[in-house]
Amino acid sequence: MNEHVKKATHNAAVFLLPPYESAIERSHALAGAVELMRQAIEHAVRAGRDDLAFQLLDLVQNVEAGK
């Protein structure tokens, strides 16, 4: 199977996951996502992609602001 097809299949499966039922679980999942995005910012900067890092930073700020 083509690698792009495998990745697309995986991404589709991830987005079909139901949300967590409790607000606490959703809050913890969102905090985990923010932490991963902060790590991705570091990697993007070190890779010379400050443009991508700024986009991630905007996304983190929107999540933390509740948007």
GIJOGI-V36575 format. One record per pair of residues at least 24 apart in sequence whose ideal C-beta (glycine too) atoms are under 6 Angstrom apart, sorted by the first residue. I is the first residue (numbers start at 1). GAP is how many residues later the second one is. D is the distance in Angstrom with one decimal. If there is no record, write none. Layout:
I/GAP/D, I/GAP/D
This chain:
34/26/5.7, 34/29/5.7
